[in-house]
Amino acid sequence: MSSVQPPDLDVDYSSQEVTEEQLGLTHERVVAITDALDDGNIELVNELVDYLHTADIADLMEQITPDHRHLLIDATRGLLDPEYLVDLEEDVLDDVVDQLGTAEVAAAVAELDIDDAVDVIEDLDEDEQREVLRAVPEEERGHIEQALSYPEDSAGRLMQRDLIAVPAFWSIGQMIDYLRDSEDLPEDFYEIFVVDPGHRPIGSIPLNKAMRTKRPVILSEVMENEPVFIQVETDQEDVAFQFQQYDLTSAPVIDASGRLVGVIMHDDVVDVIHEEAEEDIMHLAGLSEGNIYSTVLNTSKRRFSWLLINLLTAVLASVVIAQFDAAIEEIVALAILMPIVASMGGNAGTQTMTVAVRALATRELTETNARRFVNKELLVGVANGVVFAILAGLLAGGWFQDAALGAVIAAAMVINMIVAGLGGVLVPLGFGRLGIDPAIAASVFVTTITDVIGFLAFLSLAATFLI
């Protein structure tokens, strides 16, 4: 299926033939498809779906209800490019696989590139994986099982096995003739890898360079001698970093012995960057993996653990407050002003933490510049602490006509803003040093630190100087 343009929004899909100019997934098209499914008009359904890109088909499967999804699958059996399975969210993929059945899913997987087949298989539960793999033809099954043997989220799971490798003593002319005569070339490729007799890559030749070079020239004379090699067990986040760092369009993947075993393409890395960014956003919000297509039960389960941790940390803050119950009873204003100190510290800590987590993820924050970053955030905490201490002090002092109370909240504000700045950077750095993804738990710890220190500083200063 070809890439297409959005359709005319005013098209009456029910009364006229769909043309190639009326393409793309719009709300009108989705409604037209669901109406056709409700009417049992299979011919119109297939017309409406026929020109959609596989990514649009995946979006369609996700946007319609499960009942309509099942009707659509039945109406289009054997007609859809199986590549749409690769773009489905995990929860929707499970539903589609159940509806298609093992035999049809296995046939679809066998048509996909190995890296895409792995994307589909690894999202299934173990029982479904075994059933589907048993039904996949032996040759394709062997390649898929080998890819699945590599660590999850590794280069081995991302790479394609179809590549072009030629010896260094060939000429440009020999290489071009080989490409023209071969019937088993990869669907997409951007460079040719040059290998030694042990099939270890020693260089590469970009296609644009190959096309500009005269036929008699020997490959070893024009190849790029220092390609960026990626180990087969390299984490996909590190792979994405190398593509970004060195502006790669593709990169050879080597095994422990240095042999060329695959190639990673830029489109696979774009998916990784999207996945990693989405994962970090979820973790910063205290969520595990999930999406809007998950069931109520699954969504509740995924959120429960972090909500429980938040409850425990909130109890810790309450315990601190309980230690000063007498002071709060005597000066009611303390209860009114406490949220100001805690909220300002929490927001300041979250700002710093977000910058730190992003900098760690993009490798802008390293051991080399960590001390400078900590010092900077300390100074930012002091500066903002002083400014907002003055504002909060004037507000509290004027509100309750008590200059001493204003001075106490001002001092507490400075303390908590400094702690927020330090906590926002030191907590992510600490998790990173321990090998733990700082996005996973940093937010809970930073919020707890700023709440506890904010309450402790404010109430202890009040107990000391106001009572």
Secondary structure per residue as TSV (DSSP state, phi and psi in degrees):
chain	resnum	aa	ss	phi	psi
A	1	M	-	360.0	138.3
A	2	S	-	-92.6	160.4
A	3	S	-	-69.6	141.7
A	4	V	-	-134.1	170.7
A	5	Q	-	-103.0	155.5
A	6	P	-	-60.9	149.7
A	7	P	-	-80.7	167.6
A	8	D	-	-68.3	123.2
A	9	L	T	-66.3	-18.0
A	10	D	T	-95.1	7.5
A	11	V	-	-67.2	133.0
A	12	D	-	-91.3	95.0
A	13	Y	T	-65.1	-24.5
A	14	S	T	-81.2	-13.5
A	15	S	T	-122.4	-1.1
A	16	Q	S	-146.8	160.6
A	17	E	-	-70.8	142.1
A	18	V	-	-83.0	130.6
A	19	T	-	-108.7	169.4
A	20	E	T	-68.0	-17.0
A	21	E	T	-81.5	-9.5
A	22	Q	S	-111.8	60.8
A	23	L	-	-119.8	170.4
A	24	G	S	103.5	163.3
A	25	L	-	-97.8	108.0
A	26	T	-	-119.2	170.3
A	27	H	H	-60.2	-41.2
A	28	E	H	-61.6	-40.2
A	29	R	H	-68.5	-40.7
A	30	V	H	-60.4	-45.0
A	31	V	H	-62.3	-42.3
A	32	A	H	-62.2	-39.6
A	33	I	H	-67.5	-45.2
A	34	T	H	-66.2	-35.6
A	35	D	H	-64.9	-41.4
A	36	A	H	-65.7	-36.7
A	37	L	H	-65.1	-42.4
A	38	D	H	-63.0	-34.6
A	39	D	H	-83.4	-6.7
A	40	G	T	72.1	21.1
A	41	N	-	-87.0	81.2
A	42	I	H	-64.5	-36.7
A	43	E	H	-61.8	-44.3
A	44	L	H	-67.8	-38.4
A	45	V	H	-56.4	-47.4
A	46	N	H	-67.6	-33.0
A	47	E	H	-64.7	-43.1
A	48	L	H	-68.4	-32.6
A	49	V	H	-89.0	-20.9
A	50	D	H	-54.0	-44.6
A	51	Y	T	-93.8	1.5
A	52	L	-	-68.4	140.6
A	53	H	-	-66.6	153.7
A	54	T	H	-59.8	-33.9
A	55	A	H	-65.5	-36.5
A	56	D	H	-69.9	-35.6
A	57	I	H	-63.3	-41.3
A	58	A	H	-61.4	-43.7
A	59	D	H	-61.8	-40.0
A	60	L	H	-61.4	-46.0
A	61	M	H	-59.6	-33.8
A	62	E	H	-79.6	-31.7
A	63	Q	H	-82.9	-29.4
A	64	I	S	-84.5	166.0
A	65	T	-	-71.2	159.1
A	66	P	H	-55.3	-38.3
A	67	D	H	-63.9	-45.5
A	68	H	H	-65.5	-35.7
A	69	R	H	-60.6	-43.7
A	70	H	H	-65.2	-40.3
A	71	L	H	-64.4	-39.9
A	72	L	H	-64.8	-42.4
A	73	I	H	-62.2	-43.5
A	74	D	H	-65.3	-35.8
A	75	A	H	-74.5	-22.3
A	76	T	T	-117.6	18.3
A	77	R	T	-55.7	129.1
A	78	G	T	80.3	-2.4
A	79	L	T	-106.2	-25.2
A	80	L	S	-86.6	143.2
A	81	D	-	-66.2	123.1
A	82	P	G	-63.3	-8.5
A	83	E	G	-63.9	-18.6
A	84	Y	G	-63.4	-25.2
A	85	L	G	-61.4	-31.3
A	86	V	G	-65.2	-31.2
A	87	D	G	-92.3	0.2
A	88	L	S	-77.7	141.7
A	89	E	-	-65.4	152.2
A	90	E	H	-56.3	-44.0
A	91	D	H	-66.3	-38.3
A	92	V	H	-71.0	-38.4
A	93	L	H	-58.5	-42.7
A	94	D	H	-57.9	-43.2
A	95	D	H	-66.4	-42.6
A	96	V	H	-64.4	-42.4
A	97	V	H	-62.7	-42.2
A	98	D	H	-60.9	-39.2
A	99	Q	H	-73.4	-39.1
A	100	L	H	-70.3	-40.0
A	101	G	-	93.7	157.6
A	102	T	H	-59.4	-46.4
A	103	A	H	-62.5	-43.7
A	104	E	H	-71.2	-37.4
A	105	V	H	-65.3	-41.9
A	106	A	H	-62.2	-41.8
A	107	A	H	-63.7	-38.9
A	108	A	H	-66.9	-44.5
A	109	V	H	-61.5	-38.0
A	110	A	H	-64.4	-24.5
A	111	E	H	-83.1	-18.1
A	112	L	S	-80.8	157.4
A	113	D	-	-60.7	154.3
A	114	I	H	-58.2	-42.6
A	115	D	H	-65.7	-36.0
A	116	D	H	-71.7	-38.5
A	117	A	H	-61.0	-40.4
A	118	V	H	-64.5	-39.9
A	119	D	H	-56.5	-41.0
A	120	V	H	-72.6	-49.3
A	121	I	H	-62.9	-42.3
A	122	E	H	-69.7	-17.0
A	123	D	T	-85.4	-7.5
A	124	L	S	-87.1	157.0
A	125	D	-	-73.4	168.7
A	126	E	H	-60.2	-41.6
A	127	D	H	-63.6	-43.8
A	128	E	H	-65.9	-38.3
A	129	Q	H	-58.0	-47.8
A	130	R	H	-63.2	-42.5
A	131	E	H	-63.8	-46.2
A	132	V	H	-66.4	-45.2
A	133	L	H	-62.7	-36.3
A	134	R	H	-62.4	-30.1
A	135	A	H	-89.3	-9.5
A	136	V	S	-79.0	139.8
A	137	P	-	-51.8	149.4
A	138	E	H	-57.0	-44.9
A	139	E	H	-62.8	-50.6
A	140	E	H	-63.9	-37.5
A	141	R	H	-61.2	-40.6
A	142	G	H	-61.4	-43.0
A	143	H	H	-65.2	-42.2
A	144	I	H	-66.4	-43.7
A	145	E	H	-64.2	-36.5
A	146	Q	H	-64.6	-42.8
A	147	A	H	-64.2	-39.4
A	148	L	H	-68.8	-18.2
A	149	S	T	-73.1	-17.6
A	150	Y	S	-77.7	157.2
A	151	P	-	-57.8	147.8
A	152	E	T	-61.5	142.7
A	153	D	T	63.0	31.1
A	154	S	B	-107.6	169.1
A	155	A	H	-60.2	-34.0
A	156	G	H	-60.7	-31.3
A	157	R	H	-77.8	-27.5
A	158	L	H	-84.3	-30.8
A	159	M	-	-72.0	153.2
A	160	Q	B	-98.2	145.9
A	161	R	S	-90.1	-18.6
A	162	D	-	-79.3	116.5
A	163	L	-	-152.2	175.1
A	164	I	-	-119.0	119.9
A	165	A	E	-127.9	132.0
A	166	V	E	-134.4	157.4
A	167	P	E	-77.4	154.7
A	168	A	T	-68.9	-23.0
A	169	F	T	-84.3	-5.2
A	170	W	S	-69.8	156.4
A	171	S	B	-93.2	167.8
A	172	I	H	-59.0	-40.3
A	173	G	H	-61.7	-44.6
A	174	Q	H	-61.3	-40.5
A	175	M	H	-64.9	-44.5
A	176	I	H	-63.3	-42.1
A	177	D	H	-62.7	-39.2
A	178	Y	H	-62.1	-43.6
A	179	L	H	-63.8	-39.1
A	180	R	H	-70.1	-34.5
A	181	D	H	-85.5	-23.2
A	182	S	-	-71.8	137.5
A	183	E	S	-101.9	4.2
A	184	D	-	-129.3	47.1
A	185	L	-	-81.6	153.4
A	186	P	-	-60.9	153.4
A	187	E	S	-63.9	-41.0
A	188	D	S	-131.3	135.3
A	189	F	-	-155.8	151.4
A	190	Y	S	-123.7	-13.0
A	191	E	E	-151.4	157.2
A	192	I	E	-108.8	132.1
A	193	F	E	-92.6	136.4
A	194	V	E	-101.4	128.2
A	195	V	E	-123.9	157.2
A	196	D	-	-88.4	-179.9
A	197	P	T	-59.0	-22.6
A	198	G	T	-88.7	10.6
A	199	H	S	62.9	31.8
A	200	R	-	-98.2	131.1
A	201	P	E	-67.9	133.7
A	202	I	E	-121.1	-5.0
A	203	G	E	178.6	-179.8
A	204	S	E	-150.6	157.9
A	205	I	E	-130.4	111.9
A	206	P	E	-62.6	148.5
A	207	L	H	-59.3	-40.0
A	208	N	H	-62.8	-35.5
A	209	K	H	-71.8	-39.0
A	210	A	H	-62.3	-39.7
A	211	M	H	-71.7	-22.0
A	212	R	H	-93.2	-4.5
A	213	T	S	-99.2	142.3
A	214	K	-	-66.0	150.2
A	215	R	T	-58.3	-40.2
A	216	P	T	-71.3	-14.3
A	217	V	S	-66.7	134.7
A	218	I	B	-78.8	140.8
A	219	L	H	-57.9	-39.5
A	220	S	H	-62.1	-19.9
A	221	E	H	-83.0	-21.6
A	222	V	H	-121.6	-5.0
A	223	M	S	-70.9	154.2
A	224	E	B	-81.5	119.2
A	225	N	S	-81.1	-12.3
A	226	E	-	-127.7	65.0
A	227	P	-	-67.4	155.4
A	228	V	-	-83.2	111.5
A	229	F	-	-89.3	144.5
A	230	I	E	-120.5	125.2
A	231	Q	E	-68.8	145.9
A	232	V	T	-63.2	-24.8
A	233	E	T	-99.8	8.3
A	234	T	-	-62.8	136.0
A	235	D	B	-63.9	144.1
A	236	Q	H	-62.5	-28.1
A	237	E	H	-67.2	-37.1
A	238	D	H	-69.5	-34.9
A	239	V	H	-61.4	-47.1
A	240	A	H	-61.3	-38.6
A	241	F	H	-62.5	-42.9
A	242	Q	H	-65.4	-39.2
A	243	F	H	-62.6	-42.1
A	244	Q	H	-69.3	-43.2
A	245	Q	H	-65.4	-38.9
A	246	Y	H	-110.9	10.8
A	247	D	T	52.9	52.1
A	248	L	-	-87.3	147.7
A	249	T	S	-102.2	-26.0
A	250	S	E	-157.3	162.2
A	251	A	E	-150.8	139.1
A	252	P	E	-74.4	143.2
A	253	V	E	-110.1	131.2
A	254	I	E	-120.2	153.6
A	255	D	-	-90.6	-172.0
A	256	A	T	-61.5	-28.1
A	257	S	T	-88.7	-0.9
A	258	G	-	89.6	3.9
A	259	R	-	-77.3	145.2
A	260	L	E	-74.7	120.2
A	261	V	E	-120.1	-11.0
A	262	G	E	-178.0	-176.5
A	263	V	E	-142.9	141.7
A	264	I	E	-107.7	132.3
A	265	M	E	-101.9	159.4
A	266	H	H	-62.9	-32.4
A	267	D	H	-66.4	-31.9
A	268	D	H	-68.0	-35.2
A	269	V	H	-72.1	-34.2
A	270	V	H	-59.0	-42.4
A	271	D	H	-62.1	-40.4
A	272	V	H	-63.0	-45.3
A	273	I	H	-59.5	-42.4
A	274	H	H	-63.1	-45.4
A	275	E	H	-62.9	-45.0
A	276	E	H	-66.3	-40.3
A	277	A	H	-64.6	-43.1
A	278	E	H	-63.0	-40.6
A	279	E	H	-64.1	-42.1
A	280	D	H	-65.4	-40.0
A	281	I	H	-62.3	-43.5
A	282	M	H	-61.3	-45.4
A	283	H	H	-65.6	-38.4
A	284	L	H	-63.2	-26.3
A	285	A	T	-91.0	5.2
A	286	G	T	74.9	32.7
A	287	L	-	-118.8	147.8
A	288	S	-	-87.0	-174.9
A	289	E	S	-61.0	139.2
A	290	G	-	-177.5	168.1
A	291	N	-	-151.3	175.2
A	292	I	T	-71.8	-7.5
A	293	Y	T	-95.3	-2.7
A	294	S	S	-68.1	152.5
A	295	T	-	-71.3	163.5
A	296	V	H	-58.2	-43.9
A	297	L	H	-63.5	-47.5
A	298	N	H	-64.7	-40.9
A	299	T	H	-63.7	-42.3
A	300	S	H	-62.0	-42.8
A	301	K	H	-62.6	-42.8
A	302	R	H	-66.6	-29.4
A	303	R	H	-91.0	-16.4
A	304	F	H	-61.2	-47.3
A	305	S	H	-61.2	-43.2
A	306	W	H	-74.2	-32.7
A	307	L	H	-64.5	-37.0
A	308	L	H	-63.8	-42.9
A	309	I	H	-63.6	-41.0
A	310	N	H	-62.3	-37.0
A	311	L	H	-62.2	-44.6
A	312	L	H	-63.9	-40.9
A	313	T	H	-69.4	-33.9
A	314	A	H	-65.4	-37.2
A	315	V	H	-62.3	-40.4
A	316	L	H	-59.4	-44.1
A	317	A	H	-63.5	-37.5
A	318	S	H	-66.0	-35.8
A	319	V	H	-62.0	-39.9
A	320	V	H	-62.8	-45.0
A	321	I	H	-62.0	-39.2
A	322	A	H	-61.5	-25.5
A	323	Q	T	-69.0	-14.9
A	324	F	T	-120.7	30.1
A	325	D	H	-61.4	-35.2
A	326	A	H	-65.3	-42.0
A	327	A	H	-64.4	-39.5
A	328	I	H	-67.0	-39.3
A	329	E	H	-63.5	-35.8
A	330	E	H	-78.5	-36.5
A	331	I	-	-123.9	94.7
A	332	V	T	-61.6	-27.3
A	333	A	H	-58.2	-27.7
A	334	L	H	-61.3	-42.0
A	335	A	H	-64.7	-34.0
A	336	I	H	-71.9	-35.9
A	337	L	H	-91.2	-18.4
A	338	M	H	-53.5	-45.5
A	339	P	H	-60.1	-27.1
A	340	I	H	-64.2	-48.0
A	341	V	H	-63.4	-47.2
A	342	A	H	-66.2	-41.8
A	343	S	H	-65.7	-43.4
A	344	M	H	-63.4	-42.7
A	345	G	H	-64.9	-41.8
A	346	G	H	-62.9	-43.5
A	347	N	H	-66.4	-42.2
A	348	A	H	-63.9	-41.4
A	349	G	H	-64.7	-39.7
A	350	T	H	-65.8	-38.4
A	351	Q	H	-61.0	-49.4
A	352	T	H	-64.1	-43.2
A	353	M	H	-61.3	-41.6
A	354	T	H	-61.7	-44.6
A	355	V	H	-63.3	-42.1
A	356	A	H	-65.9	-44.6
A	357	V	H	-63.6	-42.8
A	358	R	H	-63.9	-42.9
A	359	A	H	-64.6	-36.6
A	360	L	H	-66.9	-40.7
A	361	A	H	-65.8	-36.8
A	362	T	T	-91.8	1.7
A	363	R	T	64.4	26.0
A	364	E	-	-79.8	-27.5
A	365	L	S	-102.1	113.4
A	366	T	-	-130.1	178.7
A	367	E	T	-60.9	-28.8
A	368	T	T	-65.7	-42.7
A	369	N	T	-111.6	9.6
A	370	A	H	-61.7	-43.2
A	371	R	H	-62.1	-41.2
A	372	R	H	-64.4	-39.0
A	373	F	H	-67.0	-41.2
A	374	V	H	-62.8	-45.1
A	375	N	H	-61.8	-40.3
A	376	K	H	-62.1	-47.8
A	377	E	H	-67.0	-31.4
A	378	L	H	-62.7	-45.2
A	379	L	H	-67.0	-38.1
A	380	V	H	-62.3	-41.0
A	381	G	H	-62.4	-41.5
A	382	V	H	-64.4	-46.8
A	383	A	H	-62.6	-51.4
A	384	N	H	-66.1	-34.9
A	385	G	H	-61.2	-43.7
A	386	V	H	-66.0	-45.8
A	387	V	H	-61.5	-50.3
A	388	F	H	-76.6	-21.2
A	389	A	H	-65.3	-42.2
A	390	I	H	-63.0	-45.9
A	391	L	H	-63.4	-47.1
A	392	A	H	-67.2	-38.5
A	393	G	H	-63.2	-44.4
A	394	L	H	-65.1	-39.6
A	395	L	H	-64.0	-50.6
A	396	A	H	-66.5	-43.1
A	397	G	H	-62.0	-42.7
A	398	G	H	-71.9	-36.7
A	399	W	H	-63.6	-46.8
A	400	F	H	-105.5	8.0
A	401	Q	T	52.6	47.1
A	402	D	-	-143.9	102.3
A	403	A	H	-64.8	-35.6
A	404	A	H	-64.5	-40.5
A	405	L	H	-62.9	-39.8
A	406	G	H	-62.3	-39.8
A	407	A	H	-67.0	-37.2
A	408	V	H	-65.1	-46.9
A	409	I	H	-68.0	-31.1
A	410	A	H	-65.5	-45.0
A	411	A	H	-63.7	-42.4
A	412	A	H	-63.8	-36.5
A	413	M	H	-64.0	-43.6
A	414	V	H	-61.5	-47.1
A	415	I	H	-59.0	-48.3
A	416	N	H	-70.3	-34.4
A	417	M	H	-67.7	-36.2
A	418	I	H	-67.3	-45.4
A	419	V	H	-61.5	-39.0
A	420	A	H	-62.3	-44.0
A	421	G	H	-62.9	-45.1
A	422	L	H	-67.9	-45.1
A	423	G	H	-63.2	-38.3
A	424	G	H	-62.5	-26.2
A	425	V	H	-103.1	-37.5
A	426	L	H	-72.3	-34.4
A	427	V	H	-64.8	-50.9
A	428	P	H	-60.6	-39.9
A	429	L	H	-62.5	-40.2
A	430	G	H	-64.5	-44.4
A	431	F	H	-63.6	-40.1
A	432	G	H	-62.5	-39.3
A	433	R	H	-65.0	-31.4
A	434	L	T	-84.0	-1.6
A	435	G	T	80.9	17.8
A	436	I	-	-104.6	136.8
A	437	D	-	-59.2	115.1
A	438	P	H	-64.7	-20.9
A	439	A	H	-71.5	-20.9
A	440	I	H	-70.0	-49.2
A	441	A	H	-123.4	-3.4
A	442	A	H	-59.7	-41.7
A	443	S	H	-62.5	-41.3
A	444	V	H	-63.8	-44.5
A	445	F	H	-70.2	-41.3
A	446	V	H	-65.0	-43.6
A	447	T	H	-62.3	-41.9
A	448	T	H	-62.9	-44.4
A	449	I	H	-60.8	-47.5
A	450	T	H	-68.7	-36.0
A	451	D	H	-64.9	-50.7
A	452	V	H	-63.6	-48.2
A	453	I	H	-66.8	-37.9
A	454	G	H	-62.4	-49.4
A	455	F	H	-63.8	-44.2
A	456	L	H	-62.5	-46.2
A	457	A	H	-64.5	-47.4
A	458	F	H	-65.9	-47.7
A	459	L	H	-73.0	-37.3
A	460	S	H	-69.2	-39.4
A	461	L	H	-64.0	-40.7
A	462	A	H	-64.6	-43.1
A	463	A	H	-63.6	-32.9
A	464	T	H	-78.3	-43.5
A	465	F	H	-107.8	-13.9
A	466	L	T	-108.6	-15.3
A	467	I	-	-115.2	360.0
